[in-house]
């Protein structure tokens, strides 16, 4: 996640209480550094992409 190769699906974070903060911090760092997925000017969230494919 620190490399920007994943996106935190916050909907399910309640089930990850022990690692929740680690996931959020790693994602925030990747966003800040514009790494991987976050290097795009207007990234499409995976759940939005999947929703658009169903229509």
Gaussian input, Z-matrix of N, CA and C with variables (Angstrom, degrees):
# hf/3-21g

backbone

0 1
 N
 C     1     B1
 C     2     B2     1     A1
 N     3     B3     2     A2     1     D1
 C     4     B4     3     A3     2     D2
 C     5     B5     4     A4     3     D3
 N     6     B6     5     A5     4     D4
 C     7     B7     6     A6     5     D5
 C     8     B8     7     A7     6     D6
 N     9     B9     8     A8     7     D7
 C    10    B10     9     A9     8     D8
 C    11    B11    10    A10     9     D9
 N    12    B12    11    A11    10    D10
 C    13    B13    12    A12    11    D11
 C    14    B14    13    A13    12    D12
 N    15    B15    14    A14    13    D13
 C    16    B16    15    A15    14    D14
 C    17    B17    16    A16    15    D15
 N    18    B18    17    A17    16    D16
 C    19    B19    18    A18    17    D17
 C    20    B20    19    A19    18    D18
 N    21    B21    20    A20    19    D19
 C    22    B22    21    A21    20    D20
 C    23    B23    22    A22    21    D21
 N    24    B24    23    A23    22    D22
 C    25    B25    24    A24    23    D23
 C    26    B26    25    A25    24    D24
 N    27    B27    26    A26    25    D25
 C    28    B28    27    A27    26    D26
 C    29    B29    28    A28    27    D27
 N    30    B30    29    A29    28    D28
 C    31    B31    30    A30    29    D29
 C    32    B32    31    A31    30    D30
 N    33    B33    32    A32    31    D31
 C    34    B34    33    A33    32    D32
 C    35    B35    34    A34    33    D33
 N    36    B36    35    A35    34    D34
 C    37    B37    36    A36    35    D35
 C    38    B38    37    A37    36    D36
 N    39    B39    38    A38    37    D37
 C    40    B40    39    A39    38    D38
 C    41    B41    40    A40    39    D39
 N    42    B42    41    A41    40    D40
 C    43    B43    42    A42    41    D41
 C    44    B44    43    A43    42    D42
 N    45    B45    44    A44    43    D43
 C    46    B46    45    A45    44    D44
 C    47    B47    46    A46    45    D45
 N    48    B48    47    A47    46    D46
 C    49    B49    48    A48    47    D47
 C    50    B50    49    A49    48    D48
 N    51    B51    50    A50    49    D49
 C    52    B52    51    A51    50    D50
 C    53    B53    52    A52    51    D51
 N    54    B54    53    A53    52    D52
 C    55    B55    54    A54    53    D53
 C    56    B56    55    A55    54    D54
 N    57    B57    56    A56    55    D55
 C    58    B58    57    A57    56    D56
 C    59    B59    58    A58    57    D57
 N    60    B60    59    A59    58    D58
 C    61    B61    60    A60    59    D59
 C    62    B62    61    A61    60    D60
 N    63    B63    62    A62    61    D61
 C    64    B64    63    A63    62    D62
 C    65    B65    64    A64    63    D63
 N    66    B66    65    A65    64    D64
 C    67    B67    66    A66    65    D65
 C    68    B68    67    A67    66    D66
 N    69    B69    68    A68    67    D67
 C    70    B70    69    A69    68    D68
 C    71    B71    70    A70    69    D69
 N    72    B72    71    A71    70    D70
 C    73    B73    72    A72    71    D71
 C    74    B74    73    A73    72    D72
 N    75    B75    74    A74    73    D73
 C    76    B76    75    A75    74    D74
 C    77    B77    76    A76    75    D75
 N    78    B78    77    A77    76    D76
 C    79    B79    78    A78    77    D77
 C    80    B80    79    A79    78    D78
 N    81    B81    80    A80    79    D79
 C    82    B82    81    A81    80    D80
 C    83    B83    82    A82    81    D81
 N    84    B84    83    A83    82    D82
 C    85    B85    84    A84    83    D83
 C    86    B86    85    A85    84    D84
 N    87    B87    86    A86    85    D85
 C    88    B88    87    A87    86    D86
 C    89    B89    88    A88    87    D87
 N    90    B90    89    A89    88    D88
 C    91    B91    90    A90    89    D89
 C    92    B92    91    A91    90    D90
 N    93    B93    92    A92    91    D91
 C    94    B94    93    A93    92    D92
 C    95    B95    94    A94    93    D93
 N    96    B96    95    A95    94    D94
 C    97    B97    96    A96    95    D95
 C    98    B98    97    A97    96    D96
 N    99    B99    98    A98    97    D97
 C   100   B100    99    A99    98    D98
 C   101   B101   100   A100    99    D99
 N   102   B102   101   A101   100   D100
 C   103   B103   102   A102   101   D101
 C   104   B104   103   A103   102   D102
 N   105   B105   104   A104   103   D103
 C   106   B106   105   A105   104   D104
 C   107   B107   106   A106   105   D105
 N   108   B108   107   A107   106   D106
 C   109   B109   108   A108   107   D107
 C   110   B110   109   A109   108   D108
 N   111   B111   110   A110   109   D109
 C   112   B112   111   A111   110   D110
 C   113   B113   112   A112   111   D111
 N   114   B114   113   A113   112   D112
 C   115   B115   114   A114   113   D113
 C   116   B116   115   A115   114   D114
 N   117   B117   116   A116   115   D115
 C   118   B118   117   A117   116   D116
 C   119   B119   118   A118   117   D117
 N   120   B120   119   A119   118   D118
 C   121   B121   120   A120   119   D119
 C   122   B122   121   A121   120   D120
 N   123   B123   122   A122   121   D121
 C   124   B124   123   A123   122   D122
 C   125   B125   124   A124   123   D123
 N   126   B126   125   A125   124   D124
 C   127   B127   126   A126   125   D125
 C   128   B128   127   A127   126   D126
 N   129   B129   128   A128   127   D127
 C   130   B130   129   A129   128   D128
 C   131   B131   130   A130   129   D129
 N   132   B132   131   A131   130   D130
 C   133   B133   132   A132   131   D131
 C   134   B134   133   A133   132   D132
 N   135   B135   134   A134   133   D133
 C   136   B136   135   A135   134   D134
 C   137   B137   136   A136   135   D135
 N   138   B138   137   A137   136   D136
 C   139   B139   138   A138   137   D137
 C   140   B140   139   A139   138   D138
 N   141   B141   140   A140   139   D139
 C   142   B142   141   A141   140   D140
 C   143   B143   142   A142   141   D141
 N   144   B144   143   A143   142   D142
 C   145   B145   144   A144   143   D143
 C   146   B146   145   A145   144   D144
 N   147   B147   146   A146   145   D145
 C   148   B148   147   A147   146   D146
 C   149   B149   148   A148   147   D147
 N   150   B150   149   A149   148   D148
 C   151   B151   150   A150   149   D149
 C   152   B152   151   A151   150   D150
 N   153   B153   152   A152   151   D151
 C   154   B154   153   A153   152   D152
 C   155   B155   154   A154   153   D153
 N   156   B156   155   A155   154   D154
 C   157   B157   156   A156   155   D155
 C   158   B158   157   A157   156   D156
 N   159   B159   158   A158   157   D157
 C   160   B160   159   A159   158   D158
 C   161   B161   160   A160   159   D159
 N   162   B162   161   A161   160   D160
 C   163   B163   162   A162   161   D161
 C   164   B164   163   A163   162   D162

   B1=1.4419
   B2=1.5325
   B3=1.3178
   B4=1.4611
   B5=1.5231
   B6=1.3369
   B7=1.4575
   B8=1.5225
   B9=1.3235
   B10=1.4550
   B11=1.5112
   B12=1.3275
   B13=1.4570
   B14=1.5280
   B15=1.3337
   B16=1.4654
   B17=1.5275
   B18=1.3114
   B19=1.4606
   B20=1.5263
   B21=1.3238
   B22=1.4595
   B23=1.5241
   B24=1.3056
   B25=1.4638
   B26=1.5290
   B27=1.3269
   B28=1.4588
   B29=1.5184
   B30=1.2925
   B31=1.4645
   B32=1.5294
   B33=1.3167
   B34=1.4595
   B35=1.5265
   B36=1.3098
   B37=1.4575
   B38=1.5261
   B39=1.2983
   B40=1.4640
   B41=1.5280
   B42=1.3180
   B43=1.4530
   B44=1.5261
   B45=1.3185
   B46=1.4695
   B47=1.5223
   B48=1.3063
   B49=1.4631
   B50=1.5320
   B51=1.3226
   B52=1.4602
   B53=1.5255
   B54=1.3253
   B55=1.4664
   B56=1.5263
   B57=1.2989
   B58=1.4719
   B59=1.5308
   B60=1.3206
   B61=1.4607
   B62=1.5267
   B63=1.3290
   B64=1.4632
   B65=1.5228
   B66=1.3163
   B67=1.4625
   B68=1.5268
   B69=1.3135
   B70=1.4678
   B71=1.5232
   B72=1.3218
   B73=1.4616
   B74=1.5209
   B75=1.3223
   B76=1.4663
   B77=1.5200
   B78=1.3285
   B79=1.4608
   B80=1.5305
   B81=1.3194
   B82=1.4662
   B83=1.5306
   B84=1.3271
   B85=1.4623
   B86=1.5256
   B87=1.3107
   B88=1.4675
   B89=1.5301
   B90=1.3267
   B91=1.4778
   B92=1.5249
   B93=1.3234
   B94=1.4662
   B95=1.5314
   B96=1.3203
   B97=1.4609
   B98=1.5268
   B99=1.3363
   B100=1.4658
   B101=1.5315
   B102=1.3290
   B103=1.4559
   B104=1.5230
   B105=1.3226
   B106=1.4627
   B107=1.5170
   B108=1.3076
   B109=1.4570
   B110=1.5214
   B111=1.3100
   B112=1.4647
   B113=1.5187
   B114=1.3155
   B115=1.4523
   B116=1.5321
   B117=1.3123
   B118=1.4634
   B119=1.5280
   B120=1.3063
   B121=1.4636
   B122=1.5280
   B123=1.3259
   B124=1.4612
   B125=1.5345
   B126=1.3475
   B127=1.4614
   B128=1.5293
   B129=1.3228
   B130=1.4601
   B131=1.5202
   B132=1.3062
   B133=1.4541
   B134=1.5321
   B135=1.3111
   B136=1.4692
   B137=1.5298
   B138=1.3246
   B139=1.4634
   B140=1.5268
   B141=1.3285
   B142=1.4590
   B143=1.5301
   B144=1.3323
   B145=1.4605
   B146=1.5285
   B147=1.3354
   B148=1.4714
   B149=1.5212
   B150=1.3225
   B151=1.4665
   B152=1.5120
   B153=1.3260
   B154=1.4639
   B155=1.5313
   B156=1.3225
   B157=1.4627
   B158=1.5302
   B159=1.3283
   B160=1.4621
   B161=1.5147
   B162=1.2958
   B163=1.4733
   B164=1.4798
   A1=110.72
   A2=117.37
   A3=119.96
   A4=112.41
   A5=115.90
   A6=119.92
   A7=111.69
   A8=117.46
   A9=121.08
   A10=113.61
   A11=117.91
   A12=121.07
   A13=112.85
   A14=117.11
   A15=120.63
   A16=109.46
   A17=114.77
   A18=121.96
   A19=107.21
   A20=116.54
   A21=120.24
   A22=108.98
   A23=115.84
   A24=121.32
   A25=105.75
   A26=115.92
   A27=122.28
   A28=113.40
   A29=116.48
   A30=120.80
   A31=111.66
   A32=116.96
   A33=121.46
   A34=113.94
   A35=118.54
   A36=120.85
   A37=113.96
   A38=118.38
   A39=119.91
   A40=110.87
   A41=117.94
   A42=122.12
   A43=111.99
   A44=117.54
   A45=122.57
   A46=110.73
   A47=117.06
   A48=121.38
   A49=112.75
   A50=117.84
   A51=121.14
   A52=112.38
   A53=118.07
   A54=120.90
   A55=113.60
   A56=117.19
   A57=122.32
   A58=111.83
   A59=116.89
   A60=120.54
   A61=112.24
   A62=116.80
   A63=120.24
   A64=110.78
   A65=116.38
   A66=120.24
   A67=111.02
   A68=116.17
   A69=120.20
   A70=111.85
   A71=117.02
   A72=120.42
   A73=111.46
   A74=116.59
   A75=120.29
   A76=110.78
   A77=116.76
   A78=120.05
   A79=110.40
   A80=117.21
   A81=120.80
   A82=110.99
   A83=116.41
   A84=120.25
   A85=110.87
   A86=116.91
   A87=120.74
   A88=110.70
   A89=116.37
   A90=120.04
   A91=110.01
   A92=115.01
   A93=120.78
   A94=111.13
   A95=116.32
   A96=121.20
   A97=112.98
   A98=115.89
   A99=122.30
   A100=110.88
   A101=114.96
   A102=121.29
   A103=111.39
   A104=116.28
   A105=122.46
   A106=113.38
   A107=116.06
   A108=123.77
   A109=111.54
   A110=116.60
   A111=122.02
   A112=112.96
   A113=117.93
   A114=122.49
   A115=111.57
   A116=116.81
   A117=121.87
   A118=110.09
   A119=116.66
   A120=119.69
   A121=112.03
   A122=116.66
   A123=120.84
   A124=108.65
   A125=117.20
   A126=119.24
   A127=112.65
   A128=115.58
   A129=121.74
   A130=107.75
   A131=116.25
   A132=120.09
   A133=109.59
   A134=117.87
   A135=120.51
   A136=113.74
   A137=117.21
   A138=119.93
   A139=111.20
   A140=117.93
   A141=120.71
   A142=110.34
   A143=116.10
   A144=120.48
   A145=110.48
   A146=116.50
   A147=119.56
   A148=111.04
   A149=117.44
   A150=121.19
   A151=110.51
   A152=118.14
   A153=121.23
   A154=111.84
   A155=117.42
   A156=121.69
   A157=111.94
   A158=118.36
   A159=122.88
   A160=112.15
   A161=117.46
   A162=121.04
   A163=112.51
   D1=-35.22
   D2=179.05
   D3=-61.09
   D4=-25.79
   D5=-179.99
   D6=-85.72
   D7=-1.45
   D8=178.12
   D9=82.57
   D10=19.45
   D11=-177.63
   D12=-94.06
   D13=5.24
   D14=179.28
   D15=-146.68
   D16=160.36
   D17=178.58
   D18=-123.25
   D19=136.12
   D20=178.53
   D21=-74.43
   D22=125.73
   D23=176.27
   D24=-93.36
   D25=89.28
   D26=-170.27
   D27=-60.24
   D28=-20.89
   D29=179.19
   D30=-59.04
   D31=-29.40
   D32=-176.21
   D33=-105.95
   D34=6.90
   D35=-177.45
   D36=-66.12
   D37=-25.16
   D38=-179.84
   D39=-61.30
   D40=-26.19
   D41=178.70
   D42=-82.26
   D43=-1.36
   D44=-177.22
   D45=-124.28
   D46=44.85
   D47=-173.72
   D48=-53.27
   D49=-37.97
   D50=-176.46
   D51=-69.29
   D52=-29.28
   D53=-175.08
   D54=-118.16
   D55=3.85
   D56=-176.36
   D57=-51.58
   D58=-51.08
   D59=-178.01
   D60=-63.92
   D61=-36.68
   D62=178.27
   D63=-62.47
   D64=-44.31
   D65=179.17
   D66=-62.05
   D67=-46.67
   D68=-177.99
   D69=-65.11
   D70=-40.97
   D71=179.02
   D72=-66.00
   D73=-42.45
   D74=179.57
   D75=-62.88
   D76=-43.07
   D77=179.16
   D78=-65.20
   D79=-43.07
   D80=-179.89
   D81=-61.40
   D82=-39.40
   D83=178.73
   D84=-65.77
   D85=-43.26
   D86=178.26
   D87=-62.89
   D88=-41.06
   D89=178.12
   D90=-61.75
   D91=-48.02
   D92=-177.16
   D93=-60.39
   D94=-39.76
   D95=-178.74
   D96=-87.41
   D97=-3.48
   D98=-179.49
   D99=55.12
   D100=52.98
   D101=-179.46
   D102=-97.70
   D103=148.02
   D104=173.55
   D105=50.92
   D106=-122.83
   D107=-179.84
   D108=-52.32
   D109=-36.81
   D110=-175.16
   D111=-80.10
   D112=0.89
   D113=177.36
   D114=-78.57
   D115=-14.75
   D116=179.22
   D117=-71.94
   D118=147.10
   D119=-179.97
   D120=-69.29
   D121=-33.02
   D122=179.46
   D123=-142.79
   D124=75.41
   D125=-174.97
   D126=-65.05
   D127=140.54
   D128=175.52
   D129=-93.91
   D130=121.71
   D131=179.99
   D132=-62.45
   D133=143.01
   D134=-177.47
   D135=-53.81
   D136=-40.50
   D137=-179.54
   D138=-68.40
   D139=-29.97
   D140=175.84
   D141=-72.19
   D142=-40.40
   D143=177.90
   D144=-61.00
   D145=-47.84
   D146=-179.87
   D147=-62.58
   D148=-40.45
   D149=179.42
   D150=-63.00
   D151=-39.24
   D152=-179.07
   D153=-69.32
   D154=-27.05
   D155=-179.72
   D156=-76.31
   D157=-19.78
   D158=-178.32
   D159=-78.41
   D160=-22.03
   D161=-174.01
   D162=-74.85

